[in-house]
Amino acid sequence: MSAPAIWVIPVAHSDLATITFTSGSTGVPKGVVHNQRTVLHGAMNHINHIRIGAGDRLTQLYTYDTGAGTACLYGALLNGASLNLFDIRARGFAELADWLAEEKITVYHSVPQVFRHLVAALGPDVSLPELRLIRLGGEATSIADVQLYRQRFAKTAILQVSMGSTEIAPIRGLFIDGDTRLDGSIVPTGYEMPDTDVLILDDDGHEVAPGIA
């Protein structure tokens, strides 16, 4: 019996990898094209930043056509970690709280608004001892969110806030624990991701000088 044929498809770093969509904050969602190099670079930063390993169990609460959904997908699959899917619209926040415990989730990722609903749905007997990281992004994280994290989760869990966009992925991030000092009402966006530059270009694709709209 002959060996099965192996299909080798050459892929260049500039080839199309994904089309992800904005949240529609500007009125109408628009598709953003990412090539292979961009996706792998973003996945590398995501993986290295939160130290994803084969023993991790990640949530997949986003759809795959968003930047955050892509990060969850490749963050898990490129490391042999478990990717755990949950449909919030179909199952609700009360079931999400129980599901996190049942699935022994170690890395939770959502927008702050979903996180607030989750905390409100957490019963007094719900324990999430395996949860080591809560990652919030996609919109501003408030001091009240940090307080919720400190009140309802174990000291072994770390909160990470990030800032980015569909076009450029996360470019800054900050880790927060029970001892992190935060002054004022604004949560800082943290420190820049490695090997990431943001260029502002004009309509002709040329870099815009400082001070020019």
Contacts in CASP RR format, 6 or more apart in sequence:
PFRMAT RR
TARGET T0000
AUTHOR 0000-0000-0000
METHOD contacts of the structure
MODEL  1
MSAPAIWVIPVAHSDLATITFTSGSTGVPKGVVHNQRTVLHGAMNHINHI
RIGAGDRLTQLYTYDTGAGTACLYGALLNGASLNLFDIRARGFAELADWL
AEEKITVYHSVPQVFRHLVAALGPDVSLPELRLIRLGGEATSIADVQLYR
QRFAKTAILQVSMGSTEIAPIRGLFIDGDTRLDGSIVPTGYEMPDTDVLI
LDDDGHEVAPGIA
11 36 0 8 1.000
12 36 0 8 1.000
13 35 0 8 1.000
13 36 0 8 1.000
13 37 0 8 1.000
14 35 0 8 1.000
14 36 0 8 1.000
14 37 0 8 1.000
15 35 0 8 1.000
15 36 0 8 1.000
16 33 0 8 1.000
16 34 0 8 1.000
16 35 0 8 1.000
16 36 0 8 1.000
17 34 0 8 1.000
17 35 0 8 1.000
17 36 0 8 1.000
17 38 0 8 1.000
17 39 0 8 1.000
18 33 0 8 1.000
18 34 0 8 1.000
18 39 0 8 1.000
18 70 0 8 1.000
19 31 0 8 1.000
19 32 0 8 1.000
19 33 0 8 1.000
19 34 0 8 1.000
19 65 0 8 1.000
20 31 0 8 1.000
20 32 0 8 1.000
20 34 0 8 1.000
20 65 0 8 1.000
20 66 0 8 1.000
20 67 0 8 1.000
20 70 0 8 1.000
20 166 0 8 1.000
21 29 0 8 1.000
21 30 0 8 1.000
21 31 0 8 1.000
21 32 0 8 1.000
21 65 0 8 1.000
21 66 0 8 1.000
21 166 0 8 1.000
22 29 0 8 1.000
22 30 0 8 1.000
22 31 0 8 1.000
22 32 0 8 1.000
22 165 0 8 1.000
22 166 0 8 1.000
23 29 0 8 1.000
23 66 0 8 1.000
23 138 0 8 1.000
23 166 0 8 1.000
24 30 0 8 1.000
31 166 0 8 1.000
32 166 0 8 1.000
32 167 0 8 1.000
34 70 0 8 1.000
38 169 0 8 1.000
39 70 0 8 1.000
39 74 0 8 1.000
40 74 0 8 1.000
41 195 0 8 1.000
41 196 0 8 1.000
42 71 0 8 1.000
42 169 0 8 1.000
43 70 0 8 1.000
43 71 0 8 1.000
43 74 0 8 1.000
43 75 0 8 1.000
43 78 0 8 1.000
45 169 0 8 1.000
45 170 0 8 1.000
45 193 0 8 1.000
45 194 0 8 1.000
45 195 0 8 1.000
45 196 0 8 1.000
46 52 0 8 1.000
46 71 0 8 1.000
46 74 0 8 1.000
46 75 0 8 1.000
46 170 0 8 1.000
47 75 0 8 1.000
47 78 0 8 1.000
47 79 0 8 1.000
48 194 0 8 1.000
49 160 0 8 1.000
49 173 0 8 1.000
49 193 0 8 1.000
50 107 0 8 1.000
50 133 0 8 1.000
50 135 0 8 1.000
50 160 0 8 1.000
52 58 0 8 1.000
52 75 0 8 1.000
52 76 0 8 1.000
52 79 0 8 1.000
52 81 0 8 1.000
52 107 0 8 1.000
53 79 0 8 1.000
53 80 0 8 1.000
53 81 0 8 1.000
54 79 0 8 1.000
54 80 0 8 1.000
54 81 0 8 1.000
55 80 0 8 1.000
55 81 0 8 1.000
55 82 0 8 1.000
55 106 0 8 1.000
56 76 0 8 1.000
56 79 0 8 1.000
56 81 0 8 1.000
56 82 0 8 1.000
56 106 0 8 1.000
56 107 0 8 1.000
57 81 0 8 1.000
57 82 0 8 1.000
57 84 0 8 1.000
57 103 0 8 1.000
57 104 0 8 1.000
57 105 0 8 1.000
57 106 0 8 1.000
57 107 0 8 1.000
57 130 0 8 1.000
58 72 0 8 1.000
58 75 0 8 1.000
58 76 0 8 1.000
58 81 0 8 1.000
58 82 0 8 1.000
58 83 0 8 1.000
58 84 0 8 1.000
58 105 0 8 1.000
58 106 0 8 1.000
58 107 0 8 1.000
58 109 0 8 1.000
59 72 0 8 1.000
59 84 0 8 1.000
59 86 0 8 1.000
59 100 0 8 1.000
59 105 0 8 1.000
59 107 0 8 1.000
59 108 0 8 1.000
59 109 0 8 1.000
59 110 0 8 1.000
60 69 0 8 1.000
60 72 0 8 1.000
60 73 0 8 1.000
60 76 0 8 1.000
60 83 0 8 1.000
60 84 0 8 1.000
60 85 0 8 1.000
60 86 0 8 1.000
61 72 0 8 1.000
61 86 0 8 1.000
61 88 0 8 1.000
61 109 0 8 1.000
61 110 0 8 1.000
61 114 0 8 1.000
62 68 0 8 1.000
62 69 0 8 1.000
62 72 0 8 1.000
62 109 0 8 1.000
62 110 0 8 1.000
63 69 0 8 1.000
64 70 0 8 1.000
64 73 0 8 1.000
66 166 0 8 1.000
67 166 0 8 1.000
67 169 0 8 1.000
68 109 0 8 1.000
68 137 0 8 1.000
68 138 0 8 1.000
71 109 0 8 1.000
71 169 0 8 1.000
71 170 0 8 1.000
72 83 0 8 1.000
72 109 0 8 1.000
73 83 0 8 1.000
75 81 0 8 1.000
76 82 0 8 1.000
76 83 0 8 1.000
77 83 0 8 1.000
84 103 0 8 1.000
84 105 0 8 1.000
86 96 0 8 1.000
86 99 0 8 1.000
88 96 0 8 1.000
88 114 0 8 1.000
91 99 0 8 1.000
92 121 0 8 1.000
93 114 0 8 1.000
93 117 0 8 1.000
93 118 0 8 1.000
93 120 0 8 1.000
93 121 0 8 1.000
94 121 0 8 1.000
96 118 0 8 1.000
96 121 0 8 1.000
97 118 0 8 1.000
97 121 0 8 1.000
97 122 0 8 1.000
97 123 0 8 1.000
97 126 0 8 1.000
98 126 0 8 1.000
100 108 0 8 1.000
100 118 0 8 1.000
100 128 0 8 1.000
100 131 0 8 1.000
101 126 0 8 1.000
101 127 0 8 1.000
101 128 0 8 1.000
104 130 0 8 1.000
105 128 0 8 1.000
105 130 0 8 1.000
105 131 0 8 1.000
106 130 0 8 1.000
106 131 0 8 1.000
106 132 0 8 1.000
106 133 0 8 1.000
107 131 0 8 1.000
107 132 0 8 1.000
107 133 0 8 1.000
107 135 0 8 1.000
108 131 0 8 1.000
108 133 0 8 1.000
108 134 0 8 1.000
108 135 0 8 1.000
109 135 0 8 1.000
109 136 0 8 1.000
110 118 0 8 1.000
110 135 0 8 1.000
110 136 0 8 1.000
110 137 0 8 1.000
111 136 0 8 1.000
111 137 0 8 1.000
111 138 0 8 1.000
111 139 0 8 1.000
112 136 0 8 1.000
112 137 0 8 1.000
112 138 0 8 1.000
112 139 0 8 1.000
112 140 0 8 1.000
112 141 0 8 1.000
112 142 0 8 1.000
112 145 0 8 1.000
113 139 0 8 1.000
115 134 0 8 1.000
115 136 0 8 1.000
115 145 0 8 1.000
115 148 0 8 1.000
116 145 0 8 1.000
116 148 0 8 1.000
119 148 0 8 1.000
119 152 0 8 1.000
122 152 0 8 1.000
128 153 0 8 1.000
128 154 0 8 1.000
128 157 0 8 1.000
129 154 0 8 1.000
129 156 0 8 1.000
131 153 0 8 1.000
131 154 0 8 1.000
131 157 0 8 1.000
132 156 0 8 1.000
132 157 0 8 1.000
132 158 0 8 1.000
133 157 0 8 1.000
133 158 0 8 1.000
133 159 0 8 1.000
133 160 0 8 1.000
134 149 0 8 1.000
134 153 0 8 1.000
134 157 0 8 1.000
134 158 0 8 1.000
134 159 0 8 1.000
134 160 0 8 1.000
135 160 0 8 1.000
135 161 0 8 1.000
135 162 0 8 1.000
136 145 0 8 1.000
136 159 0 8 1.000
136 160 0 8 1.000
136 161 0 8 1.000
136 162 0 8 1.000
137 161 0 8 1.000
137 162 0 8 1.000
137 163 0 8 1.000
137 164 0 8 1.000
137 170 0 8 1.000
138 162 0 8 1.000
138 164 0 8 1.000
140 187 0 8 1.000
141 161 0 8 1.000
141 187 0 8 1.000
142 185 0 8 1.000
142 187 0 8 1.000
143 182 0 8 1.000
143 184 0 8 1.000
143 185 0 8 1.000
143 186 0 8 1.000
143 187 0 8 1.000
145 187 0 8 1.000
146 159 0 8 1.000
146 176 0 8 1.000
146 182 0 8 1.000
146 187 0 8 1.000
149 157 0 8 1.000
149 159 0 8 1.000
149 176 0 8 1.000
150 178 0 8 1.000
155 177 0 8 1.000
155 178 0 8 1.000
158 175 0 8 1.000
158 176 0 8 1.000
158 177 0 8 1.000
159 175 0 8 1.000
159 176 0 8 1.000
159 177 0 8 1.000
160 173 0 8 1.000
160 174 0 8 1.000
160 175 0 8 1.000
160 176 0 8 1.000
161 173 0 8 1.000
161 174 0 8 1.000
161 176 0 8 1.000
161 187 0 8 1.000
161 189 0 8 1.000
161 190 0 8 1.000
162 170 0 8 1.000
162 172 0 8 1.000
162 173 0 8 1.000
162 174 0 8 1.000
162 189 0 8 1.000
163 170 0 8 1.000
163 171 0 8 1.000
163 172 0 8 1.000
163 173 0 8 1.000
163 189 0 8 1.000
163 190 0 8 1.000
164 170 0 8 1.000
164 171 0 8 1.000
164 172 0 8 1.000
168 196 0 8 1.000
168 198 0 8 1.000
169 196 0 8 1.000
170 193 0 8 1.000
171 192 0 8 1.000
171 193 0 8 1.000
171 196 0 8 1.000
171 198 0 8 1.000
172 189 0 8 1.000
172 190 0 8 1.000
172 191 0 8 1.000
172 192 0 8 1.000
172 193 0 8 1.000
173 189 0 8 1.000
173 190 0 8 1.000
173 191 0 8 1.000
173 193 0 8 1.000
174 187 0 8 1.000
174 188 0 8 1.000
174 189 0 8 1.000
174 190 0 8 1.000
174 191 0 8 1.000
176 182 0 8 1.000
176 187 0 8 1.000
182 188 0 8 1.000
199 207 0 8 1.000
200 207 0 8 1.000
200 208 0 8 1.000
201 207 0 8 1.000
201 208 0 8 1.000
202 208 0 8 1.000
END
